[in-house]
Amino acid sequence: MEISYAKLAWWIVKNRVRYPKFKKKCMYHSEPNLIYGLTDHPLDNNATAVFDIFTIIRKFLARKPISILKINLKEKNRNSFIFQAKGYNITQNRNLNINYLEYLTHEKIKFTDCTLQIDVLTETTYRLRLAMKDKVPSHNTPMLYADITDESLKTKFEELQEKYVISTSALQIHIFKEDFKIQIYDHNGHIITESGSKTHDEFATATDAFPLGFVKNRKPKRMYAVENFNLFPNEAIFGLGEKYGALNRVGQNISLWHLEGTGNTTSRAYKHIPFYLSSRGYGVFFNDYNPMTFWIGTKEVSKLQMAVENDIMDYFFFYGPTPKKILKSYSALTGRASIPPRWSFGVWMSRLSYGSQKEVIDLANRIRKEKYPCDIIHIDTNWFTHEWACDWQFDKTRFPNAELMFKTCSDLGFKISLWQCPYVNDSLALSKEGKKEKIFAKNRGPFMFLYFGPHHVIDFSKQKSIDWYQDKITSLFKLGAKVIKADFGEQIEPHQKFMHYSGREMHNLFPLLYNKAVFEATEDYFGKGNALIWARSAYAGSQRYPVHWSGDNSSNFSNMLCSLRGGLSLGLCSFTFWSQDVGGFMGIPDDKLYIRWVQLSLFQSHFRFHGCSPKFREPWNYSKETQDIVRKLLELRYQFVPYLYSESIKAAQNGHPLMRTLFFDHSDDPTCYHIEDQYMSGENILIAPLLTEEDSRRIYIPSGEWYDFWTGESIKGPVWIELENIPVDNIPILVKAGTILPLGEKMQYIPEDVPNKLTLFAYPNLDGKMKYELHDELGEILFDGHIEGDILKVNVSYTPADRPKLELGIRTPPTLNIKKTEII
């Protein structure tokens, strides 16, 4: 039956007049958005996928899609391919008289001229840009660190009847001329994914997905660039920043808009990263800082869809197929972490907040007296004249001689970290200076920092403002400070105006520029390899400026798991270094929770006690038994520092996380897609923390041979094992067979010199072989061992050859029948 559009229009008008309130009761209008997997995003308002006669006009008027349906090649320049792309309003050009979805694209149908550019950068990476212009803008953002173009790359280009094919030695990119879509294949012809295509719903009355293109929204009046990627059976999606929910993002709606987290158990987050990783062997980085939303198997369960508030679509596609190769490529583009100084891997002691010079010195003395290993004391919000009112000046009454305080702590082996923030209270004299010098962004509305009155934000898009700010930071280094805590950064308001950005544009970007300013001031003063910051908010590229921590978690077991998820997720966005507030920031941890949290954090890159009253996180605030357990655990961490530091160097060189999901090293094992309560510390140690009140848990052992660190028992994976009655002073640790673990001595703090004494813990594989390459400040040391009969021999090679030789010992699991060890 053919539809008469004139009769349909008359019927709609007649019944709207006759039943003015009936529209509220229509099935496709009154059902909640959640049924359709929608969010509160503007594109989801008035957007339930299916329209009926009562909603068709409102939905058609709500927005105008400009969806790419046809392309043809305009220009080819080596590995750059430019296409004319025709964008159609798919709400108006659909054929309702057939039993499948057809968009009409004949000559009488209006379209918008767009330009699509695909640049093949390496054999595994291409960049796609789409714009409603004759030429695609360069769109170089602060997130981009280096040009990764391989000038020697050779591509093959073919024009077939229905598509264009661009090939490298690793990829085939199929670009369809009509009914536009892009299919990406590996070199064996297996499909990796498909992008840009129309909805999978063949009903002409439904719009569950927008093809690649743009959408002009009516209310609010904004332009969105949109794209989608197919989701395949059993596919898992990871990344998009530090998120506290399930690591596999399929089934989640995620908006990239920084917020004060106020805990680690909601979708509010400090670190949004427009990069995701698929278990099908690819990753995508969206090169934009504007508000962005992802619907991952929600709007249409067979697609990952995204929308960014911009008039250009710009993203980089990376093929691995392993996560290691994908992150190596992604981090080559956006940057890799600098290596923090070795002492930063020691324990950080903090609270909200030490408030006087005497309190800090008393703390330093007590830590040493009670023999808790510790390297850094952090002074939080209360070192100014008025707490939280940051002016980068010590209060003269409570800190009469800050320089002496720094020296006293230094003599005891401590470094000092200081809190500050990028917002200046209007009541401070410093505020007048900043306004006079035009240091701040313009407020075109109220800006309140927490509950402390009106503030102004430093404009990090202006070099003059950066210089002014870095001068304040440098003055603290001259006094004796070693680290600056770059707190906050996620509270930029849309009404603010920066030199080069609007407040809305700057909201997500600000943490990157803030982190960069603090880190570079630190590195300029102390030199390369001696710099780090302690930062809460971040954006893509912030991995270049370590270290970041999870923000304000809470003192309960649920937050332990959520914080861990956040760190594992951020790690899959090339953040090598990460930490959390041990014991929980807000709340009152009991002894058991406190111990379990210490165990959770022992093998992460950085370790900081931090929290609020009435029960601070220094060990002596807990029972005598707890104090003894924590002391031994901290001593164990310090023994592992040579390994953690070495693994950090290797990870940072490749854009990899130190703390990583099991999926990262075992991406061919689908079981590992869903393991989020265990982690790998580097490549050789599996940690299974206790994250509930119970003293038992199931542990998944991936393929290969593993050793129980405590007993030496050998375990063969893949297998699930049940552990019961795990003592409160114990955490399950497994070591990969074939590994030599270089452990150091017990110590109270980390000395300036590279360790010269190590104990090699040897864990042979089934062939009786084991090795480890130790990286440190002086170079590399290769330990290569094998078993001959009942003798274990380890050959040691130094690079450079003339570096100081180490004093070495060897230990083997008690389950092995080793009677003699030799170092060659």
N, C-alpha and C positions, 0 to 999 in steps of 0.2 A: 504494500500500500504506500503510495507516494504521499508526502506531507505537503499540504497547502500552507505556506508560510503566512499568507494574508488571513486565512481563516484562523490559524493558530494565534496570530497577533490580536484579532478581534475577540477571540475566546478569552485570552488573557485579560484584556482590558475590561471586558464585560464582567468577568468573575472577580476581578480585583475591586470593582465598584460594588458588586453585589455582596462580596464577603471580605470587607476591609481588614478584618482581624484573622481571617483564616490562614493567611500566610505564615503565622507563627506556629501553625500546627502541621505544616508540611513535613514529610519524612526527611527530605534532604536539607531542611533548614533547621529543624528544631533539635536534631540529634547533636550531642556534644562533639566538639572537634576531636576529642581524644579517640573517638571511634575511627576516625580517619587518620590517626597517627599524626595529627597536626599540632602546632605549637601556637604561642601568642605572637609569632612573627607576622609582620604586616601582610606578607603574601598568603598567610593562612586565614586572615580575616575575610569573611564572605567568600570562602574558597573551598568548602566541602566539595569533594571531587565530582559528585553527581549533581546535575542540575535538573530541575523540573519546570513546569510551566509557570510556577509562581516565583521561582528564583532566577530564571534564566536572564532576565534583563539586568537585575542587580549584579549578578555575577559577571556578566559580560561587560558591564560598565565599571566594575571594581578595578580592572587592570587591563593593560594591553600587552599581550605577549609579542615578542619579535623573535620567533623561533626559526633557527636555520634549518631549511628543508632542501635547498639546492645549492650546489657550489660548482664553480669551474675555475681552472687554473688561469691565473693572470700572469704570473711571473715566477721564474725559477732562477735562483742565484746560488750556485753550488749546493749547499745543504739547507738553504732557506727556500720555502715554498709558500707563495702568496696566492690566495684564492679569492675570487669574488664570491661572497656568501649572501644568499637571499633570505631575508628574515620575514616570516609571515605571521599574521595574527591568527593563531590556531583556534581561537574561540569563534572565529567567523568563517573560516575557510574549510570547515569540515562538511563532508557529504553525509547527510542523515538518512539517505534513501537506500543504503546498502547495509549488509550485515557484517561489516567490519569497519575498522577505523581508516578513513582515507582523508588526507588533507589535500585540498585542491590547490594546484600550483600552475594552472594554465595561464596564458598570457594576459587574460583579463583580470586576474587576481592581483591586487596591489601587494607590493612587497617593499621592504626597507633594504637599501644597499648596505652591506657590511663588508668588512675585510677580515679574513681569517689567515693567520700566518702561523706556519709550523716550522720551527727551526730544529733540526736534528743536531744536537750538541756533541754527543758521544755515541758510541755504538749501543748504549743502553739508556740514553736520556734524550728526550725531546721537550721543547717548550711550545705551548700553544697559547696564542693571543688572539682575541676576537674584539673588534671595535666597530662602532657605527661611523666609520670614517673611511676616507680613501686610503689612508695609511695608518698602520698600527703604531701607537706610541712606544717609545723605548721602555717606559715604565720601570726604571731602575729605582728600587726602593732601598731603604737602609738595611733591610734584612739580607740583601744580597752581598756576599763577602768577596766573591771571586768569579771571574769569567771562566767557566769550565769547558768552553768550546775546544774541541779537538780539531785543530786546523788541518791535520793530516787525514781526517776521517773521510772515507769514501762511501757514498750512498748510491744505491741503484734506484732509478725512478722509472715506473711503467704507467702508461695510461691505457687502461682497458675500457671496454664498452660501458661498464656500469660503475667503475671506480678507478681511483689512482692508488698505486702501491709504492710506498717508499720502504726500502730495505737497507738494513745494515747487517753485519755479521751476526748480530744477536736478535734483532727485531724485524718484524714486518708490520708496517702501519697501513691499513686498508681504509681509504677515505672514500665513502660512497657519494656519487654525484647527485643522485635523486634519492629521496627519502633518507636524507643525510644521517650518517653515523660513522664512527671510527671504530674499527676492530683492530686490536693489537695482538699479534701472534709472536711466539718465540721462534727461534731459528729452525725448530723441528716442525713448525706448522701447528703447534698447539695453541689454542686461544688463551690469552691471559685475561683480557677483559674487553668490554665494549663501552664506549662513551658517546655522549651527545645524542642518543637516539630518542625516539618518541616513547610514550607510555606503552607498557605491555598490555594494557587494558584495551581490547578491541571494540568495546562499546563506544559508539560515537557520542554518547551523552556524558562521558566521563573524561576527566583530565587529571590523572593521578601523577603525571610527571611532565615537566617541561623539557623539551629538547634543548640542546645547547643554544644559548641566545640571551635575550634580555627580556625583562618585564617592566613596563612602566606602571607603577602603582599609583592609584588615584588618591587614597587617603591612608597613610601620609603620602605626599607627592614625592616619590623617590624612584630612582632607577636601580634595578637589580640585574646583575649578570648571573646567569644560572647555568648549571651543568649537572650531568648525572653519569654514574657508572653502574653497570650491571652488577648485581650480587649473585654469585653462583652457589650451588649446593655446598653446604658445610664451610663456606667462606667466613673467615673472621677478619674483623677490622680493628686495628689498634692505633693508639696515638691521640692526636688533637690536643695534647697538652697534659697537664697534671689534673687528672680527673679521679674522683674518689669512688666511683661506681665500678661495675664489672669491667674488666679490662677489654673484653670483646665488646665493641661498640654496636654491633648489630642489634637493632631493636631500640636504639636510643636516639633522641633528638638532642642536639648539642649546639648551643649558640656560643660564639666566640666573642665574649664581652667581659672584660675583667671586672671582678667584684671583690670586695672584702669578704673573705671566706666565712668568717665567724664560725669556725669549726671545719672539720674535714669529713663531714658526713652528708653533704648536700651537693647539688650541682653548681653551687657558687664556687668559683675558683679564681686563683691569682695568676695562673700561668696557662694561657690559651695559645696553642701553636697550630697554625693552619697547615698541618702536615699529618697525613695518615699513612698507615702501612697495612697492606693486605696479605693474608696468608697465601694468596695466589701468586705471590712473588713480585709485587710492584708497590710503589709508593707514589704519592702525589703531594706536591707542595704548592699551595695557592699563594702566589706572590702579591699579597694585599694585606692592609692593616685596617681596612674598614670593617664595620660590623658584618659578621658572617654567620650563617646557620647551616647545619648539616642535619638532614633527615636520613638516618641510616637504616634502611629497611623498615621505615615507618609509614611515610606517605604512600609509597608503593613498596611492598615488602621485597620486591625483586630488584630494587635499585637503591643506591646511595645517591642522594641528591643534595645539592648545595646552592646557596644563593649568597652573593656578596653585594653590598651596597655600593655599586660603582657602575660606570659605563664602559668598563673594559673587563674582559675575562682574561686572566693571566695565570697559567700554572705550568709546572714542570712535572713531567712523568718520568719516573725512575724504574727501571727493571733490574732485578737482582740476579737470580731469583731469590737468593737468601737474604734475610734481614741484615746481615752483616754487610753485604755488598750494597744494599739499598741505602743504608745509613752512611756508608762511606761516600757514596755519590752525593747524597743530600747534604752532608756536612762539608763536602768540598765546595758546594755552592754557597751555603749560609755560614760556614765557619765552624771551627772546632775549638774545644776548650784549651786554654792555657793550663799548664800544670801548676797547681798551687804548691807552696813550699811544704817540705816534708813535715815541719812542726804542726801544720794545720790539721794533719791526720790524727793528732793527739786529742785528748778530751777537752771540750769547752765547758766551763762552769758559768752558769748564768741564772738570773732570776729577774722578775719584774718588781723592784730593781734594786741594785746596790746604790746607796744614796750618799755615801761620804768616802773621803779618802781613807779614814780610819777603818771603815767597814771593809773596804777592798783589801787593805794591807792585812787586817785580821783574818780575812778569808784566805789569803795567800799563805799565811803562816799556818793556819789550821789544816789546809789541804796537805801541806808538806809534813806537818806533825803526825797526821793520821795516815799518811802514806797512801793517798789516793793518786794514782797517775793522772796528771793533768798538765796541759800546756797553755791554755788560753783562759783568761778571765774576761767575761763580757760585762760591760757596764751599760745597762739598758737606758731607760727613758729619764732617769733622775740625776743627771749631772749638770743640768743648767740651773739658772736661778729659780725658774719655775718649771716643775716637772712637765715634760712633753713640749715645752715652748723652746724649740730648737733654734739656738743662735750660734752654735758651734763654739761656745765659751763655757769653761768650767765655772760653777758658782764658787766665789772666793771664800765664802764662809764654810761650806762643807768640804771643799777641795782647795785648801789654802796654798798647796804647793803640788800641783798636778805633775810637774816634771819629776819631783822627788818620788811621788807615788809610782810613776812608770819605772824609775830606776830601781826602787826597792823590789818591785815585782820581778823586774828583769833579773836582778841578782838571785832571785829564788827560782829562776827558770821559767817565768811566765811571760807571755805576750798579752797585750791588752787590746780588746775590741771595743768599739764605741758605737752606740745607737745614734741615729739621726734620721731626719726625713726631709723630703724636698719641698715641704710646705712651710711658709714663714708666717707666723702669727702677726696680725696687723697691729697688735699692741706693742710689739718689740721695736726698739730703736732701729734695729737692723732692717725692719720693713720700710722705714722711710728712706734708708740708703738704697734699697733695692728698687723702690718706686722711682726714685730720682735718677738712677742709672738705667732704668727701663730693663730690669733684669727679669721681671715677672711676666707671665701670660696675662692678658686682659680678662678680668672678670666681667661678664655681661649679665650676671645673675649672682645669687648668693653662693659662696663656697665656704662651707664649714668643715674643718678637719675634726672628725669625731665630735666631741662635745666642747671643744676648746675655743670656740669663737671663730670669727672671720679670718681667713688665711689667703695668701697668694702663692701661686705655683711657679717655681723656677722654669723658665722657658728653655728647655734643652734643645730646641731647634735653632737657637741663636748662639753663635760662638762667644759673643761677649758675656752672655749669661753663664755659659759653661766655664769660661775662664774665671769669672767671679766666684762661682761655686767651688771650683777646684782649688782656688786659693784658700778658701775656708778649710777644705779637707786637708790640704798640705800643711797648714799651720798645726794641725793635730798630729801629723806624722813627726813634725819637728819637735813636738813635746815628748813623743815616745810611743804614740799609738801605732799599732801594726795593721789593724783591720777596721774597716768601716762597715757597719750594718746598714745596708741600703733598704730600709724598711718602707712599707707602703708603696706608692707608685701606681696603684690601681684605681685611683679615685678622681681621675680627670673628668670634668663635667663638659657636656656638649656646648654649653654657652660660652666656654672659654675660647680665647683667640690667641694662637701662638704665631710666631713670625712666619712660619712656613706651612702651618696646618690649622685647620679648624679644631675645636675641642672634640668634635665627634671623630675626626680623623686621627687625632692624637691619643684618644683614649686607650686603644690597644698598643699603639706604638711607643707611648711614653716610657714604659718600663725598660725597653731596649735602649733608648737614648740615655735614660737615667743610669742603668747598669754600666753602660759604656763610659759615661763621665766619671763615675766613682772608680771603676777599675783602672782606667787610663791614668787618673791622678795617682793612684796607688803604684802602678807600674812605673810611671815617670819618676817617682820618688825612690822606690826600693830597687828598681831594675827588673828586667825580664826574669821570670821564674821565681820571683819573690812576692808576687802580688796575688791577692784574692779579695773578694768582697763576701758579705753574708746578705743575700738578697731574697726577698719574698716574691715579688711580682716579676714576670718575665714575658717575653714574646719571642718569636722565631729570631734566631741570631743571638739571643742572650746566653746561649750555651758557651759563647766565646769568653764570657766573663763570669767564671765560677766564684763562689758556690751558691746554690739556691737551696732553700729549705721549705718545708711544706706549709709553713704558716701556722696559724693558731688552731691546733688540734685540742682535743679534750681528753681528760684522764679517765678513759674506760677502754675495755677491750675492743669494742666496735671501732673506735678511732684508730687502734693499732692497725687493723686490717685496712681501713680506708686510707690511712696515711701511706701504708705500704703500696697499695694500688696506685696512689698518686705518683709515688716515686718510680714505680715500674713503668707506668704510662709515660711519664716525662722522659725516662731513659730511652724509650722508643722514638723520641724526637731528638736524639743525639745529645742529650744532656748527660755528660759523663759523670758529673758530681752532683750529689743530692744528700740532704739530711732532713731531720725532723726534730721536734722538741721531745727529747726523751723524758718520759713520765707524763707527757701531756701538758699543754700550756694552761688550760682552764680546768678547774676541778680539783679533787682531792684524791690522789692515787693511794691505794693501800700497798702494803709491802709486796704482795705477790704480783700485782700489776706492775709495780715499779721494777721488780727484777725481770719480769718477762719483757718489759719494754727495753731494758738495757740489753738483753739478749738479742732482741729483734734488731737492734741498731749496731751491734758490735762489728758487723762486717760490711756496713755501708761505708761510703767514702769518708764521711765526716760525722762527728758524734758530739751533740751538744745537749747538756742538761739545761732545761729552761722551763719556768712555770711561775704561777701566781701563788699568793698567800691563800689560805693560812698554812699550807704545808709545802714549803719550797722543795726543790729537787736535789739539794745537796744530800749526799748519802747519810750524813749524821742525823737527819730528820726522821730516820727510820730505825727499826729495831737493830740491836747489836748483831743478830744473826744475819739480817739483810745487809748490814754494812760489810760484814766479812765476805758474803757472797759477791756483792758488787765490787769490792776491792779486787777479788780474784778474777772476776770477769774483765775488769779494766786492765789488769795485768796481762790477761790473755790477748786483749785487743792490741796492746803495745807490742807483744811478741809478733803479731801478724802484720804490723806496719810495713816491714820490708816487702811482704807479698802484696799488700793493698796498694802501696806506692808504685811498685813495679807494674801491677795490673792496670793501675790508673794511667800510667804513661802509655802503655800499649793501647788501651781503650781510647784515650784522648787523641792519639795519633791517627785513629781511624774513624773518629766520630761515634764511637760506641759507648754505651753506659758501663760503668763498673758494676753496679747492681742491675741485673737484667733478668727478665722473665725466662722461664725454661724454654718458651717458644723461640727466643732469640737464638739459642744454640741448638735447638732441636725442632726446627720449623717443619721437618718432614713427619713429625709425630703429632697427629691431631689431638691427642690427649693433652699435650702441652698448651694448646690454645686456651685452655680453661683453667690452668693452674695459676692461681693468683695469691696463694698463701705460702708459697715457697719462692726462693730466688737463688740465682747464681751470683756469687761474689767473684767477679773475674771469670776466667774460663774453667777453673779447676775445683771450685768449692760450691757445694749445694747446701743451702741453709733452710731449715724447716722450723721456723719459730712457733712458739705456742701462743696462739692468738685468742684463746678463750680461757675461762676459769678452769676448764678441765685439764688434767695432766696427761692426757692421751691425745693422739691424733693419727690420721692416715697420712702417709707420705708416698708420693709418686717418685719412683726411681726411673729415670730415662734409660735408654739403651746403653749398653756398655757395662764395664766392670767398675765398681765403686767400693770405697773403704769407709767404714765407720771410723771417724777421727778419734773417738774415745777408746774403742775396743780393738780396732784393727780388723774387725770382721769384714770379710769380703761379701759383697752383694752384687748379683747380676740383674741388670734391668733389660727390658722394661718390666716393672712390677710395682704393684701397690703393696705397702707393708703397713701393719698396724703396730704402733708403739703405745704401750700401756705404762701407767705409773712413772712417768718421766719426772725425776726429781726437780724441785724448784730451782736448783742450782745448775741444771743441765739444759743444753739446747742441742738438738740433733744437727750434726755436721757431717757431711759426706764429702770425701775427696775422690776425684776422678782417678782411676787407675792409669799409670803411666806418668804420674806427676811427681816432681820433687818440690816440696813446699819449703821455701826459705824463711825460717822464723828467727826473730831476733831475741835479745835478752829481755828480761823484765827490767823496767826502768820507771822512774818517777816523771821524767819528761824527756822529750826527744832532743838530743844534742845537735849542735850545728853541723858537726862532721858526719859524713856518711858512715854507717855502721861498719865495723871491721871484724865483727864476730857473728857468725850465723850457725844455726843448727839446721841441717837438711833432713826433713822428714820424707823418707822415700817410700813411694807406693807403686810397686812394679805392676805392669800389665801382665797378660797371660804369657807373653813371650819373655818375661823377666826383664823388661826394659822400662826406663823412665827418664824423663828429662825436664828441664825448666830453664828458660832464658830470663835471667833477672835483669831488669832495667833500673838504673838509678841515675843520680846526677853526674856520675863520672863516665857512664857508658853502659856496657852490657857484660854479663857473666853467664856463660853457658855451663850448666850442670848436666852431664850426659852419663847416665848410669845403666848398669846391667848386672845380672846375677850370673856368676860362674860357680855351679855347685852350691855350696853354702856360704859363698863369699860375695858381698856386694861391692862393686867397684864403681866409683864416680870420677869421671874425667872432667876437669875444670879448665875452661878456656876464658881468658880475659880480653876484653876489647875496650880501650886500647891495651896492647900487650904490656905496656909499662905501668899500668895503674897499680896502686897498692894491693897486695894480695890479702885475702881474708883468712881469718882463723876459723876453721870449719870443723863441725862435728856432724855425725850422722846418726839418725834414729830410724828404726824400721818397725812396722806393726808387730806386736808380740805374736801374732798368728803365723808369722813367717819363720822358717827355720834358718835364720841367718846367724852364723857364728862369728863372722869377721867382716869388717868394713874397711875399704881402702879408698883414699883420695889420691888421684893421680894428677 
